Amino acid sequence: QWSWFSAVKSAVEELSERTEEECDFVVDDHGRVITIVESYHKWAKYGSDDGTKRYRANIGTYYPMHATGSGLAILSSYPRERVDSIIDEHGLPALTDHTITSREELFDELDRVSERGYAIGDRYYTEGLRSVGMVVTGVDGSALGALSVSGPTYRIDGSVLDTEIPRSLSAVVDSLESELESILP
C-alpha cells in the first residue's frame, strides 16, 4: 500500500520547506539506516566541487547508524541488547575525527538523545555537516524510521540547532505519526 509512502514523502517535503534544509526519512535495514525519501531545498547544497567528500542523502544509500542524527534517533529507541548486537555486527568505524567510536560514548549519547527527544549528528558522518534526527514511532511505540534535517554547521547552529529545527521536527513527526496511525494496520 502506497498511502504510507505518500504520507512520509509529504512529511519530508513539509520539513524541508519549514527548515529550508535537506531532509530525509530513513529506516533501519539490518543495523544500518537506508534513505527511502529525500527532499532538497533551494539553498546551495553542502559540499564543494574540489573533490572533497560531499553529503547528499540519496534514496537507497546506506549509512552507519552511529554516524547520523536519524540513526542515533532510531538507536535511542532500541533496548541496549539490540544496540549491542548492531555494534557487534557493524562496529563503530570513524568516518571523521568527531565520529563516536566507543560503546560507552555511544550509550552516553543515546541517553542524551532520549532526554532531549532528538539526536544530533555533529560532524559524525562528514566534516562540517550536522544532522538532527527524530524517531517516528508506530502505535505500539516501535520505531518505524526517522526524519532528519541536514546542513552545514555554519547554518545549523545556535537557536536553529537548539530550538527551530527540533520544534519543526517535532511538529512534523507528530503529524506524520497521527496520519500513519490511520493508515497502517
C-alpha positions in Angstrom: 0.0 0.0 0.0 1.5 3.3 -1.1 -0.5 5.7 1.1 2.1 5.4 3.9 4.8 6.3 1.4 2.8 9.4 0.3 2.4 10.4 3.9 6.2 10.1 4.5 7.0 11.9 1.3 4.7 14.8 2.2 6.2 15.0 5.7 9.8 15.2 4.3 8.7 17.9 1.8 7.0 19.9 4.6 10.0 19.6 6.9 12.3 20.8 4.1 10.1 23.8 3.5 9.9 24.6 7.2 13.7 24.3 7.8 15.0 25.3 4.3 17.5 22.5 4.6 17.9 19.0 3.1 15.7 16.4 4.8 15.2 12.7 4.6 13.4 9.7 6.0 15.3 6.6 6.8 14.5 3.1 8.1 16.7 0.5 9.8 17.8 -2.3 7.5 19.7 -4.9 9.5 21.6 -2.4 11.6 22.2 0.3 9.1 19.9 3.1 8.0 18.8 3.5 4.4 17.2 6.6 2.9 13.8 5.9 1.4 12.6 9.5 0.9 14.7 12.7 0.5 14.0 16.4 -0.3 16.4 19.0 -1.3 15.9 22.7 -0.6 16.6 25.6 -2.9 19.7 26.6 -1.0 23.1 25.7 -2.3 23.9 22.1 -1.4 26.5 21.1 1.1 29.9 20.3 -0.3 32.2 21.6 -3.0 33.5 20.7 -6.4 37.1 20.5 -5.4 37.0 16.7 -4.9 36.2 16.8 -1.2 33.6 14.4 0.2 30.0 15.7 -0.5 27.0 14.8 1.5 23.7 14.1 -0.2 21.1 11.8 1.1 20.3 9.7 -2.0 17.4 7.2 -2.0 18.8 3.8 -1.4 22.0 5.0 0.3 23.0 3.2 3.5 24.6 5.0 6.4 26.1 3.7 9.7 23.6 4.3 12.4 26.1 5.7 14.9 27.2 8.5 12.5 23.9 10.2 11.6 21.2 12.1 13.6 18.5 9.8 12.2 20.4 6.6 13.0 21.1 7.8 16.6 17.4 8.7 17.0 16.4 5.1 16.0 19.1 3.6 18.1 17.9 5.6 21.2 14.5 3.8 20.9 16.1 0.3 21.0 16.9 -1.8 24.0 20.6 -1.9 24.9 20.9 -5.5 23.8 19.8 -4.7 20.3 22.2 -1.7 20.1 25.0 -4.1 21.3 24.2 -6.6 18.6 24.3 -3.8 15.9 27.7 -2.7 17.2 28.9 -6.3 17.2 27.9 -6.7 13.6 28.9 -3.3 12.1 31.4 -1.9 14.6 31.7 1.9 15.2 34.0 3.0 12.4 35.4 6.5 12.5 34.3 8.5 9.4 35.6 11.8 10.8 37.6 12.9 13.8 34.2 13.5 15.5 32.5 10.2 15.0 31.5 8.2 18.1 33.8 5.2 18.2 33.3 3.6 21.6 30.3 1.8 23.1 30.4 3.9 26.3 30.4 7.1 24.3 27.6 5.8 22.1 25.4 4.8 25.1 26.1 8.2 26.8 25.0 9.9 23.6 21.8 7.7 23.3 20.9 8.7 26.9 21.2 12.4 25.8 19.1 11.7 22.8 16.4 10.1 24.9 16.4 13.1 27.3 16.2 15.7 24.5 13.8 13.8 22.3 16.0 14.2 19.2 19.5 13.3 18.1 22.3 15.5 16.7 24.9 14.0 14.4 27.6 16.7 14.9 30.2 16.2 12.1 30.0 12.4 12.7 29.4 11.4 9.1 31.0 14.3 7.2 33.3 17.2 8.4 31.3 20.4 8.6 27.9 18.7 8.5 25.2 18.5 11.2 22.1 16.4 11.1 19.2 16.5 13.5 17.0 13.4 13.7 13.9 12.3 15.4 12.4 8.8 15.5 9.0 8.2 14.0 7.1 5.5 16.0 4.1 3.4 15.4 1.1 2.9 17.6 2.9 0.2 19.6 5.8 2.6 20.2 8.3 0.8 18.0 10.5 2.8 15.6 9.1 3.0 12.0 12.0 5.1 10.9 13.4 8.6 11.5 13.1 12.1 9.9 16.2 14.2 9.8 17.4 17.7 8.8 21.0 18.1 7.5 23.1 21.1 6.7 26.4 22.8 7.2 27.5 23.6 10.7 27.5 27.4 10.0 23.7 27.3 9.3 22.7 24.6 11.8 24.0 26.2 15.0 22.7 28.2 18.0 19.0 28.6 18.2 18.5 26.9 14.8 20.1 23.8 16.3 18.7 24.1 19.8 15.1 25.3 19.1 14.0 25.9 15.5 14.9 22.5 13.9 13.8 20.4 16.9 10.4 22.4 17.0 9.9 21.8 13.3 10.9 18.1 13.6 8.6 17.6 16.5 5.6 19.1 14.7 6.1 17.2 11.5 6.8 13.9 13.4 3.6 14.3 15.5 1.6 15.0 12.3 3.1 12.1 10.5 2.6 9.6 13.4 -1.1 10.6 13.5 -1.5 10.2 9.8 0.3 6.8 9.8 -1.8 5.6 12.8 -4.9 5.9 10.5 -3.1 4.2 7.6 -1.0 1.4 9.0 -2.6 -1.8 10.5 
